Amino acid sequence: MAVTLIGVVLAPAAGMVGASVTTLTLIALPTMLRQGYRPAFAGGAIAAAGTLGVGLPPGIMLFFLADAMGMQVPFTPVLDALDFSTFIERPYVAFGWITILVALTLQSSFLTPPFGFALFLVRGSAPPGVRMAHLYRGIMPFVLIQVLVIACVAIFPSIATWLPDQLLNLEATRGVKVRE
């Protein structure tokens, strides 16, 4: 639990997966192993916690930069052509839903064997007793959780769009013109 909380704070602050995973491994893994955690679980928990803030730092900067420059994301015309009206009424909220799905998928790409580089970062910083086989076994529950979350957000878009919908409704009731 403590590793996950530290990962929540450290990952967005570090700004990159490599820095947060390596730091978490150096700080938490020896302690977890001394406390009796299996190497598979300890390595998997650290790799998963280190990827929590993967999209936040660059996403915030790019959002404000694009808004200030009046730019559209080049992918927007493609999304405009797709019809999400059966799922989501507002097109800008649909773009947020797609963005969240992409971010979740990218986050899981850091964890999935055999190419999840968060696992290699943990192994490179771990004591000699922790093998890649431990990490591959240990990450599987976290990958399954990630896949379930992606499926839930894909099947139930309101998980990702409830807050933007509420904000747009609030703006509409105050008489503010909402871009749509």
C-alpha positions in Angstrom: 0.0 0.0 0.0 2.8 2.4 0.9 4.5 1.7 -2.4 1.4 2.5 -4.3 0.9 5.8 -2.4 4.5 6.8 -3.0 4.1 5.9 -6.7 1.0 8.1 -7.0 3.1 11.0 -5.6 6.4 10.2 -7.3 5.3 9.3 -10.8 3.8 12.6 -11.8 6.5 14.5 -10.0 9.3 12.6 -11.7 7.8 13.1 -15.1 9.0 9.8 -16.6 8.4 6.2 -15.9 12.1 5.3 -15.8 12.9 7.7 -13.0 9.9 6.8 -10.8 10.3 3.0 -11.3 14.1 3.1 -10.6 13.6 5.3 -7.5 10.8 3.2 -6.1 13.0 0.0 -6.7 16.0 1.5 -4.9 13.9 2.7 -2.0 11.2 0.2 -1.5 12.3 -3.2 -2.9 15.0 -3.9 -0.3 12.6 -3.0 2.5 9.8 -5.1 1.0 12.1 -8.1 0.6 13.4 -7.7 4.3 9.7 -7.6 5.4 9.1 -11.0 3.8 7.3 -10.1 0.6 7.9 -12.5 -2.3 10.2 -11.0 -5.0 7.4 -11.6 -7.6 4.8 -9.5 -5.7 7.3 -6.8 -4.6 8.7 -6.3 -8.1 5.3 -6.3 -9.7 3.9 -3.8 -7.2 6.8 -1.5 -7.7 6.6 -1.7 -11.5 2.9 -1.0 -11.5 3.1 1.9 -9.0 5.9 3.5 -11.0 3.8 3.8 -14.1 0.8 5.6 -12.4 1.6 9.1 -13.6 2.8 8.2 -17.1 0.7 10.7 -19.1 0.2 13.5 -16.6 3.3 15.8 -16.9 3.5 15.9 -20.7 -0.3 15.9 -21.1 -0.8 19.0 -19.0 1.9 20.9 -20.8 0.6 19.9 -24.3 -3.0 20.7 -23.3 -2.2 24.3 -22.3 0.2 24.8 -25.3 -2.4 23.6 -27.8 -5.1 25.8 -26.3 -2.8 28.8 -26.2 -1.9 28.4 -29.8 -5.4 27.6 -30.9 -4.3 24.3 -32.4 -6.3 21.2 -32.9 -4.9 17.7 -32.4 -4.3 16.3 -35.9 -6.3 13.2 -35.0 -9.4 15.3 -34.3 -10.8 15.1 -37.9 -10.6 11.3 -37.7 -12.5 11.3 -34.4 -15.0 13.7 -35.8 -15.7 11.3 -38.6 -16.4 8.5 -36.1 -19.9 8.5 -34.6 -19.9 8.2 -30.9 -23.4 9.6 -30.5 -24.7 6.3 -29.4 -22.3 6.4 -26.4 -21.7 10.1 -25.7 -23.8 13.1 -26.6 -21.1 15.8 -26.6 -18.2 15.4 -29.1 -15.6 17.1 -26.9 -16.5 14.7 -24.1 -16.0 11.8 -26.6 -12.5 13.0 -27.3 -11.8 12.9 -23.6 -13.1 9.4 -23.4 -10.8 8.3 -26.3 -7.9 10.1 -24.7 -8.4 8.3 -21.4 -8.6 5.0 -23.2 -5.3 5.7 -25.0 -3.6 6.8 -21.8 -4.7 3.6 -19.9 -3.5 1.5 -22.8 -0.1 3.3 -22.9 0.2 2.8 -19.1 -0.3 -0.9 -19.5 2.3 -1.1 -22.2 5.0 -0.3 -19.6 3.9 -3.4 -17.7 3.2 -6.1 -20.2 5.8 -8.8 -20.7 8.0 -9.4 -22.6 8.6 -5.8 -23.6 7.3 -3.8 -20.6 10.4 -1.7 -19.9 9.3 -0.9 -16.3 10.1 -4.6 -15.6 13.6 -4.2 -17.0 14.1 -1.0 -14.9 13.1 -2.9 -11.8 15.4 -5.8 -12.6 18.3 -3.4 -13.3 17.9 -1.8 -9.9 17.0 -4.9 -7.9 19.2 -7.1 -5.8 20.7 -10.1 -7.5 18.2 -12.5 -6.0 15.3 -10.9 -8.0 15.0 -12.6 -11.4 13.0 -11.6 -14.5 10.8 -14.7 -13.9 9.8 -13.2 -10.5 8.9 -10.0 -12.1 6.9 -11.6 -15.0 4.9 -13.6 -12.5 4.5 -10.7 -10.1 3.2 -8.2 -12.7 0.4 -10.4 -14.0 -2.3 -9.5 -11.4 -1.6 -5.8 -12.1 -1.9 -6.3 -15.8 -5.2 -8.1 -15.3 -6.5 -5.2 -13.2 -5.3 -2.8 -16.0 -7.1 -4.8 -18.7 -10.3 -4.9 -16.6 -10.1 -1.1 -16.1 -9.6 -0.5 -19.8 -12.5 -2.8 -20.6 -14.8 -1.1 -18.1 -13.9 2.4 -19.4 -14.5 1.2 -23.0 -17.8 -0.5 -22.2 -19.1 2.2 -19.8 -17.9 5.6 -21.1 -19.6 7.4 -18.2 -16.7 6.3 -16.0 -14.5 8.7 -17.9 -17.1 11.2 -19.0 -19.2 11.8 -15.9 -17.1 14.7 -14.5 -16.7 16.6 -17.9 -20.5 16.1 -18.4 -21.2 17.6 -15.0 -18.9 20.6 -15.7 -20.5 21.2 -19.1 -24.0 21.1 -17.6 -22.9 23.5 -14.9 -21.5 25.9 -17.5 -24.7 25.6 -19.5 -26.9 26.4 -16.5 -24.9 29.6 -15.8 -25.4 30.8 -19.3 -21.8 30.3 -20.4 -21.4 29.4 -24.0 -19.9 25.9 -24.3 -17.8 25.0 -27.3 -19.4 22.1 -29.1 
